[in-house]
């Protein structure tokens, strides 16, 4: 058995963690008298926050030279 926490967003139930459930697998849903702060999408969260990325950002790291 697996326990997953989440919230109801008004349309569907969203879980805080990913898990695998099989099609037609039974679930038990318990509605609590507790509320969470509204969740915002992580996409675009850092928009306009990263000012500059170094020119060698994707260059090989010195620590991995032995593996070249």
Order of alpha helices (4+ residues) and beta strands (2+ residues): beta-beta
